């Protein structure tokens, strides 16, 4: 969604990478410098994921609205 680091990843791949980063950070075996880089990557992924989910939500809302409108037209 506009970030060169993550544009080539699917939503599912982004979620998996975010989970990997979480495990690494929670594991406590990553040094401070690497932790900061991982935290930064996680934030980039979070922003991308949120943006993609917003697009998906809008598409679902459009589909539901269209479906409801078609149902109203058919009942007349």
URMO-V772841 format. One record per backbone hydrogen bond with DSSP energy under -1.0 kcal/mol. CO is the residue of the C=O (numbers start at 1). NH is the residue of the N-H. Records with the same first field share a line. If there is no record, write none. Layout:
CO=NH, NH
//
This chain:
3=6, 7
6=9
10=14
11=15
12=16
13=17
14=18
15=19
16=20
17=21
18=22
19=23
20=24
21=25
22=26
23=27
31=35
32=36
33=37
34=38
35=39
36=40
37=41
38=42
39=43
40=44
41=45
42=46
43=47
44=48
45=49
46=50
47=51
48=52
49=53
50=54
51=55
52=56
53=57
54=58
55=59
56=60
57=61
58=62
59=63
60=64
61=65
62=66
63=67
64=68
65=69
66=70
67=71
68=72
69=73
70=74
71=75
//
